[in-house]
Structure formats: structure tokens, C-alpha cells
Amino acid sequence: MRNKFDEQLAKLNSMLIDMGAMVEKAILLTIHALVQQDEAMARQAIAHEIEIDQMEKQIESICLRLLLQQQPVASDLRIISAALKMITDMERIGDQAADISEITLTLLGETFIKKLEHIPQMAEATAKMVTASIDAYVKMDIELAQQVIAYDDVVDDLFQTVKDDLIELIRKNKDAGGQAISLIMIAKYFERIGDHATNIAEWVLFSITGRHANE
């Protein structure tokens, strides 16, 4: 019985890695679509949300089967419950990546009011945070999970920089206001993606220690 349970846990880990890779791809598609003003890529990122939603349902089904059909001990329950929380955050990241791409579609053909420097940095940072948090879960690596949580400060600082720069641009040129607001919204979505990646890492700590990072 335990061998079967361990096989299902291994399958769960594998699917979480696959979902994490999907989410990372969605983030990178989204930022490339924005920077390159690529309509096809933006629409691909939006469509990618459907795959992420489907993966969430598949993983949820495995978790529920493990809970109902097996006899998990306390540590197993933590692993499974953490996985259920993690996929919710990953699904929301997929939603927000799609939201960014929706805004990108409204900016097609416009000349950017400033060079996109910090927003791509935010995207790269959040993609790495997602990948590292899933890696920490699979490896049961407390230190890596803590690094992800700490790195959220970098994303927050980048968001503040983007917001301050764009607000200053609006002050100097009111005609830039419409695009500036769109870019601030995009940066805010990336900041939220960083928050979700942090949530994932916090649930990783819970799965290992039995204590949530906020406790």
C-alpha cells in the first residue's frame, strides 16, 4: 500500500514540475509579447492559460485520490495540502499572465514612452521564483524556499521603480498618461505574480516543517 502511495506522490511531484514549467513559459511569453509587440505571441500567452487550468484540475484530482483512497500520515497530509494550495497560486499566475497579454494587445503599434527595462527584469525574476519554489518543494529544500521568499523584495523594489518613473513621465507629459497607466498595471500584475510565487514557497515551508511562514 505504501509503495503505491509513494508512486502517486512521485506522479504528483512530476505534474507539479510540469505545471511550474507551464507557468514559467506563460510569464516569458507574456513579457516577450510586450517587449516585441508581438500579437501572435500575446494571443499564445492568453491561450496558454487554458492549459494551466487543465493541469490544475488534473493535479487536484490526484491530490483528492491520495486523500480519499490512501491512508496518509501527518507529513503526507502536509505535502498534499500544500500542493493543493500551490496549484491555486500557479493558476492565478496563469490568469495574470493572460491579463498582461490582454493589455499588450491594446498597446500594439504604439511607440513606448520609455525603454522597457525594469518590467522585463520583474518578469524574469518572477519566472525564476516560480521555478525555484517548485524545485524547493520537490527537493524539500528549506533554504531554497526561504531564498524565494526573500527575493520578493527585489520584485517589490522594481515595481516601485517602474511606478515612480511612470508617474514622473505623466507629470512631464500628460499625453503619455494612457500608456503609462497601462504599463503600471502590467508592472502591478508582475508584482502580484511575485506574491503568488512567494505564497508557493511559503507552502513549501509548511509541507516540510508543518508551520506556515506567517505563523
C-alpha contacts under 8 A as a table, 3 or more apart, distances in Angstrom:
res1	aa1	res2	aa2	distance
1	M	4	K	5.27
1	M	5	F	6.33
1	M	70	Q	7.84
2	R	5	F	4.91
2	R	6	D	6.09
3	N	6	D	5.08
3	N	7	E	6.20
4	K	7	E	5.05
4	K	8	Q	6.35
5	F	8	Q	5.13
5	F	9	L	6.25
5	F	66	L	7.23
5	F	70	Q	6.78
6	D	9	L	4.95
6	D	10	A	6.15
7	E	10	A	5.07
7	E	11	K	6.28
8	Q	11	K	4.95
8	Q	12	L	6.14
8	Q	62	I	7.64
8	Q	66	L	7.36
9	L	12	L	4.89
9	L	13	N	6.25
10	A	13	N	5.09
10	A	14	S	6.25
11	K	14	S	5.05
11	K	15	M	6.20
12	L	15	M	5.21
12	L	16	L	6.16
12	L	59	I	6.69
12	L	62	I	6.89
12	L	63	C	7.60
13	N	16	L	5.10
13	N	17	I	6.28
13	N	138	V	6.13
14	S	17	I	5.16
14	S	18	D	6.34
15	M	18	D	4.91
15	M	19	M	6.09
15	M	55	M	7.86
15	M	59	I	6.79
16	L	19	M	5.02
16	L	20	G	6.00
16	L	59	I	7.45
16	L	83	A	7.89
16	L	87	I	7.77
16	L	134	I	7.09
17	I	20	G	5.03
17	I	21	A	6.19
17	I	134	I	6.39
17	I	135	D	7.58
18	D	21	A	5.08
18	D	22	M	6.29
19	M	22	M	4.96
19	M	23	V	6.23
19	M	52	I	6.64
19	M	55	M	6.36
19	M	56	E	7.65
19	M	90	M	7.73
20	G	23	V	5.08
20	G	24	E	6.15
20	G	90	M	7.25
20	G	130	V	6.56
20	G	131	T	6.10
20	G	134	I	6.58
21	A	24	E	5.06
21	A	25	K	6.10
21	A	131	T	7.05
22	M	25	K	5.06
22	M	26	A	6.18
22	M	48	H	7.92
22	M	51	E	7.96
22	M	52	I	6.62
23	V	26	A	4.99
23	V	27	I	6.33
23	V	52	I	7.07
23	V	90	M	6.64
23	V	93	I	6.93
23	V	94	G	6.03
23	V	127	A	7.79
23	V	130	V	7.72
24	E	27	I	5.20
24	E	28	L	6.31
24	E	127	A	4.99
24	E	128	K	7.65
24	E	130	V	6.80
24	E	131	T	6.94
25	K	28	L	5.15
25	K	29	L	5.94
26	A	29	L	5.12
26	A	30	T	6.04
26	A	45	A	5.55
26	A	48	H	6.45
26	A	49	E	7.65
26	A	94	G	6.59
26	A	97	A	6.26
26	A	98	A	7.96
27	I	30	T	5.11
27	I	31	I	6.42
27	I	45	A	7.98
27	I	94	G	7.79
27	I	97	A	5.76
27	I	123	A	6.48
27	I	126	T	7.99
27	I	127	A	6.26
28	L	31	I	5.29
28	L	32	H	6.09
28	L	123	A	6.93
28	L	124	E	7.28
28	L	127	A	7.24
29	L	32	H	5.23
29	L	33	A	6.00
29	L	41	M	6.44
29	L	42	A	7.09
29	L	44	Q	7.65
29	L	45	A	5.66
30	T	33	A	5.19
30	T	34	L	6.35
30	T	41	M	7.46
30	T	42	A	6.13
30	T	45	A	5.79
30	T	97	A	6.05
30	T	98	A	7.42
30	T	100	I	6.75
30	T	101	S	5.69
31	I	34	L	5.03
31	I	35	V	6.12
31	I	120	P	6.28
31	I	123	A	6.49
32	H	35	V	5.22
32	H	36	Q	5.81
32	H	37	Q	7.81
32	H	38	D	7.67
32	H	41	M	7.57
33	A	36	Q	5.37
33	A	37	Q	5.34
33	A	38	D	4.74
33	A	39	E	6.80
33	A	40	A	7.91
33	A	41	M	5.21
33	A	42	A	5.04
33	A	101	S	7.22
33	A	104	T	7.21
34	L	37	Q	4.97
34	L	38	D	6.84
34	L	42	A	7.45
34	L	101	S	7.21
34	L	104	T	5.47
35	V	38	D	7.93
35	V	116	L	7.07
35	V	120	P	7.92
37	Q	104	T	7.16
37	Q	105	L	7.99
37	Q	107	L	7.66
37	Q	108	L	5.69
37	Q	109	G	7.33
38	D	41	M	5.41
38	D	42	A	6.25
38	D	108	L	7.66
39	E	42	A	5.06
39	E	43	R	6.22
39	E	105	L	6.38
39	E	108	L	7.30
40	A	43	R	5.21
40	A	44	Q	6.13
41	M	44	Q	4.89
41	M	45	A	6.21
42	A	45	A	5.12
42	A	46	I	6.36
42	A	101	S	5.06
42	A	102	E	7.39
42	A	104	T	6.96
42	A	105	L	6.93
43	R	46	I	4.99
43	R	47	A	6.17
43	R	101	S	7.15
44	Q	47	A	5.06
44	Q	48	H	6.07
45	A	48	H	4.98
45	A	49	E	6.96
45	A	97	A	7.13
45	A	98	A	6.04
45	A	101	S	6.69
46	I	49	E	5.66
46	I	50	I	7.98
46	I	97	A	7.39
46	I	98	A	4.43
46	I	99	D	7.69
46	I	101	S	6.43
46	I	102	E	7.46
47	A	50	I	5.78
47	A	51	E	7.56
47	A	98	A	7.84
48	H	51	E	5.35
48	H	52	I	6.55
48	H	94	G	7.67
48	H	98	A	7.95
49	E	52	I	5.10
49	E	53	D	6.22
49	E	91	E	7.92
49	E	94	G	5.25
49	E	95	D	6.25
49	E	97	A	7.97
49	E	98	A	6.54
50	I	53	D	5.09
50	I	54	Q	6.26
51	E	54	Q	5.10
51	E	55	M	6.20
52	I	55	M	5.08
52	I	56	E	6.21
52	I	90	M	7.96
52	I	91	E	6.20
52	I	94	G	6.50
53	D	56	E	5.10
53	D	57	K	6.51
53	D	91	E	6.11
54	Q	57	K	5.23
54	Q	58	Q	6.38
55	M	58	Q	5.06
55	M	59	I	6.20
56	E	59	I	5.31
56	E	60	E	6.05
56	E	87	I	5.80
56	E	88	T	7.38
56	E	91	E	6.71
57	K	60	E	5.02
57	K	61	S	6.15
58	Q	61	S	5.13
58	Q	62	I	6.48
59	I	62	I	5.10
59	I	63	C	6.25
59	I	84	L	7.85
59	I	87	I	7.73
60	E	63	C	5.11
60	E	64	L	6.20
60	E	84	L	6.29
60	E	87	I	7.94
61	S	64	L	5.20
61	S	65	R	6.20
62	I	65	R	5.13
62	I	66	L	6.21
63	C	66	L	5.13
63	C	67	L	6.30
63	C	80	I	5.93
63	C	81	S	7.90
63	C	83	A	7.70
63	C	84	L	7.09
64	L	67	L	5.05
64	L	68	L	6.06
65	R	68	L	5.13
65	R	69	Q	5.50
65	R	70	Q	7.50
66	L	69	Q	5.60
66	L	70	Q	5.36
66	L	71	Q	7.88
66	L	72	P	7.57
66	L	80	I	7.92
67	L	70	Q	5.94
67	L	71	Q	7.05
67	L	72	P	6.78
67	L	77	L	7.68
67	L	80	I	7.86
68	L	71	Q	7.74
72	P	75	S	7.77
72	P	76	D	5.28
72	P	77	L	5.97
73	V	76	D	5.27
73	V	77	L	6.24
74	A	77	L	5.08
74	A	78	R	6.41
75	S	78	R	5.16
75	S	79	I	6.44
75	S	207	S	7.29
75	S	208	I	7.75
75	S	210	G	7.85
76	D	79	I	5.08
76	D	80	I	6.21
77	L	80	I	5.17
77	L	81	S	5.92
78	R	81	S	5.22
78	R	82	A	5.87
78	R	206	F	6.96
78	R	207	S	4.74
78	R	208	I	7.62
78	R	210	G	6.76
79	I	82	A	5.23
79	I	83	A	6.22
79	I	207	S	4.78
79	I	208	I	7.57
80	I	83	A	5.08
80	I	84	L	6.40
81	S	84	L	5.12
81	S	85	K	6.42
81	S	207	S	7.89
82	A	85	K	5.11
82	A	86	M	6.05
82	A	203	W	5.29
82	A	204	V	6.62
82	A	206	F	7.02
82	A	207	S	5.78
83	A	86	M	4.95
83	A	87	I	6.22
83	A	203	W	7.89
84	L	87	I	5.53
84	L	88	T	6.62
85	K	88	T	5.30
85	K	89	D	6.67
85	K	200	I	7.53
85	K	203	W	7.14
86	M	89	D	5.23
86	M	90	M	6.25
86	M	199	N	7.52
86	M	200	I	5.06
86	M	203	W	6.82
87	I	90	M	4.85
87	I	91	E	5.97
88	T	91	E	5.15
88	T	92	R	6.33
89	D	92	R	5.10
89	D	93	I	6.29
89	D	196	H	5.37
89	D	197	A	7.32
89	D	199	N	7.17
89	D	200	I	6.71
90	M	93	I	5.00
90	M	94	G	6.39
90	M	196	H	7.22
90	M	197	A	7.75
91	E	94	G	5.07
91	E	95	D	6.40
92	R	95	D	4.89
92	R	96	Q	6.21
92	R	196	H	7.69
93	I	96	Q	5.07
93	I	97	A	6.10
93	I	193	I	5.49
93	I	196	H	6.87
94	G	97	A	5.13
94	G	98	A	6.29
95	D	98	A	5.16
95	D	99	D	6.24
96	Q	99	D	4.79
96	Q	100	I	6.21
96	Q	189	Y	6.05
96	Q	190	F	7.82
96	Q	193	I	7.16
97	A	100	I	5.15
97	A	101	S	6.38
97	A	189	Y	7.65
98	A	101	S	5.04
98	A	102	E	6.23
99	D	102	E	5.03
99	D	103	I	6.50
99	D	189	Y	7.92
100	I	103	I	5.20
100	I	104	T	6.23
100	I	186	I	5.54
100	I	189	Y	6.92
101	S	104	T	4.72
101	S	105	L	6.31
102	E	105	L	5.29
102	E	106	T	6.93
103	I	106	T	5.24
103	I	107	L	6.71
103	I	182	S	6.83
103	I	186	I	7.45
104	T	107	L	5.14
104	T	108	L	6.54
105	L	108	L	5.46
107	L	110	E	5.61
107	L	179	Q	7.51
112	F	115	K	6.70
112	F	116	L	7.76
112	F	179	Q	7.83
113	I	176	A	6.67
113	I	179	Q	7.43
113	I	180	A	7.55
116	L	119	I	6.15
116	L	120	P	6.82
117	E	120	P	5.90
117	E	121	Q	6.67
118	H	121	Q	4.91
118	H	122	M	6.21
118	H	158	L	6.16
118	H	159	F	7.83
118	H	161	T	7.63
118	H	162	V	6.43
119	I	122	M	5.00
119	I	123	A	6.36
119	I	158	L	7.58
119	I	159	F	7.71
119	I	162	V	7.12
119	I	187	A	6.02
119	I	190	F	7.93
120	P	123	A	4.98
120	P	124	E	6.19
121	Q	124	E	5.18
121	Q	125	A	6.08
121	Q	158	L	7.78
122	M	125	A	5.12
122	M	126	T	6.14
122	M	155	V	5.70
122	M	158	L	6.52
122	M	159	F	7.53
122	M	187	A	7.64
122	M	190	F	6.39
122	M	191	E	7.46
123	A	126	T	5.29
123	A	127	A	6.16
123	A	190	F	6.31
124	E	127	A	5.23
124	E	128	K	6.30
125	A	128	K	5.24
125	A	129	M	6.21
125	A	155	V	6.89
125	A	194	G	7.99
126	T	129	M	4.88
126	T	130	V	6.29
126	T	155	V	7.40
126	T	190	F	7.23
126	T	193	I	6.48
126	T	194	G	5.15
126	T	197	A	7.01
127	A	130	V	5.31
127	A	131	T	6.43
128	K	131	T	5.17
128	K	132	A	5.99
129	M	132	A	5.15
129	M	133	S	6.02
129	M	148	V	5.59
129	M	151	Y	7.66
129	M	194	G	7.26
129	M	197	A	5.86
129	M	198	T	7.57
130	V	133	S	5.25
130	V	134	I	6.40
130	V	197	A	5.15
130	V	200	I	7.71
131	T	134	I	5.40
131	T	135	D	6.18
132	A	135	D	4.93
132	A	136	A	6.04
132	A	144	L	6.96
132	A	145	A	7.36
132	A	148	V	6.84
133	S	136	A	4.99
133	S	137	Y	6.35
133	S	144	L	7.24
133	S	145	A	5.69
133	S	148	V	6.46
133	S	197	A	6.96
133	S	198	T	7.90
133	S	200	I	6.28
133	S	201	A	4.97
133	S	204	V	7.27
134	I	137	Y	5.03
134	I	138	V	6.36
134	I	200	I	7.69
134	I	201	A	7.69
135	D	138	V	5.25
135	D	139	K	6.06
135	D	141	D	7.93
136	A	139	K	5.18
136	A	140	M	5.43
136	A	141	D	4.65
136	A	142	I	6.87
136	A	144	L	5.63
136	A	145	A	5.56
136	A	201	A	7.56
136	A	204	V	6.90
137	Y	140	M	4.98
137	Y	141	D	6.68
137	Y	145	A	7.84
137	Y	201	A	7.81
137	Y	204	V	5.23
137	Y	207	S	7.84
138	V	141	D	7.86
140	M	204	V	7.52
140	M	208	I	6.36
141	D	144	L	5.50
141	D	145	A	6.45
142	I	145	A	5.20
142	I	146	Q	6.23
142	I	204	V	7.77
142	I	205	L	6.16
142	I	208	I	7.43
143	E	146	Q	5.10
143	E	147	Q	6.24
144	L	147	Q	5.00
144	L	148	V	6.41
145	A	148	V	5.19
145	A	149	I	6.47
145	A	201	A	4.94
145	A	202	E	7.09
145	A	204	V	6.66
145	A	205	L	6.67
146	Q	149	I	5.09
146	Q	150	A	6.22
146	Q	201	A	7.16
146	Q	202	E	7.93
146	Q	205	L	7.97
147	Q	150	A	5.11
147	Q	151	Y	6.08
148	V	151	Y	5.09
148	V	152	D	6.75
148	V	197	A	7.66
148	V	198	T	6.35
148	V	201	A	6.42
149	I	152	D	5.63
149	I	198	T	5.01
149	I	201	A	6.39
149	I	202	E	7.25
150	A	153	D	6.08
151	Y	154	V	5.36
151	Y	155	V	7.01
152	D	155	V	5.13
152	D	156	D	6.23
152	D	194	G	5.98
152	D	195	D	6.93
152	D	198	T	6.66
153	D	156	D	4.98
153	D	157	D	6.09
154	V	157	D	5.15
154	V	158	L	6.25
155	V	158	L	5.09
155	V	159	F	6.23
155	V	191	E	6.22
155	V	194	G	6.56
156	D	159	F	5.09
156	D	160	Q	6.32
156	D	191	E	6.27
157	D	160	Q	5.12
157	D	161	T	6.28
158	L	161	T	5.03
158	L	162	V	6.22
159	F	162	V	5.10
159	F	163	K	6.11
159	F	187	A	5.99
159	F	188	K	6.84
159	F	191	E	6.41
160	Q	163	K	5.12
160	Q	164	D	6.03
161	T	164	D	5.20
161	T	165	D	6.08
162	V	165	D	5.26
162	V	166	L	6.16
162	V	184	I	7.04
162	V	187	A	7.11
163	K	166	L	5.27
163	K	167	I	6.05
163	K	184	I	5.92
163	K	187	A	7.89
164	D	167	I	5.23
164	D	168	E	6.21
165	D	168	E	5.23
165	D	169	L	6.34
166	L	169	L	4.91
166	L	170	I	6.28
166	L	180	A	5.71
166	L	181	I	7.95
166	L	184	I	7.27
167	I	170	I	5.09
167	I	171	R	6.37
167	I	180	A	7.56
168	E	171	R	5.07
168	E	172	K	6.43
169	L	172	K	5.14
169	L	173	N	5.94
169	L	174	K	7.89
169	L	176	A	7.09
169	L	177	G	7.97
169	L	180	A	7.77
170	I	173	N	5.04
170	I	174	K	5.03
170	I	175	D	7.52
170	I	176	A	5.88
170	I	177	G	5.28
170	I	180	A	7.09
171	R	174	K	6.34
173	N	176	A	5.63
173	N	177	G	7.39
174	K	177	G	5.27
175	D	178	G	7.23
176	A	179	Q	5.86
176	A	180	A	6.02
177	G	180	A	5.00
177	G	181	I	6.08
178	G	181	I	5.39
178	G	182	S	6.53
179	Q	182	S	5.00
179	Q	183	L	6.20
180	A	183	L	5.12
180	A	184	I	6.15
181	I	184	I	5.05
181	I	185	M	6.19
182	S	185	M	5.09
182	S	186	I	6.30
183	L	186	I	4.97
183	L	187	A	6.17
184	I	187	A	5.03
184	I	188	K	6.07
185	M	188	K	4.96
185	M	189	Y	6.26
186	I	189	Y	5.13
186	I	190	F	6.44
187	A	190	F	5.09
187	A	191	E	6.18
188	K	191	E	4.88
188	K	192	R	6.23
189	Y	192	R	5.02
189	Y	193	I	6.21
190	F	193	I	4.86
190	F	194	G	6.29
191	E	194	G	5.08
191	E	195	D	6.46
192	R	195	D	4.84
192	R	196	H	6.30
193	I	196	H	5.06
193	I	197	A	6.23
194	G	197	A	5.05
194	G	198	T	6.18
195	D	198	T	4.98
195	D	199	N	6.22
196	H	199	N	4.87
196	H	200	I	6.29
197	A	200	I	5.07
197	A	201	A	6.41
198	T	201	A	5.08
198	T	202	E	6.20
199	N	202	E	5.01
199	N	203	W	6.28
200	I	203	W	5.17
200	I	204	V	6.29
201	A	204	V	4.88
201	A	205	L	6.45
202	E	205	L	5.13
202	E	206	F	6.40
202	E	212	H	6.27
202	E	213	A	5.51
203	W	206	F	4.82
203	W	207	S	6.16
203	W	212	H	6.63
203	W	213	A	7.91
204	V	207	S	5.08
204	V	208	I	6.45
205	L	208	I	5.21
205	L	209	T	5.87
205	L	210	G	7.43
205	L	211	R	7.01
205	L	212	H	6.52
205	L	213	A	6.84
206	F	209	T	5.24
206	F	210	G	4.63
206	F	211	R	4.78
206	F	212	H	4.79
206	F	213	A	7.20
207	S	210	G	5.84
207	S	211	R	7.92
211	R	215	E	6.69
212	H	215	E	5.48
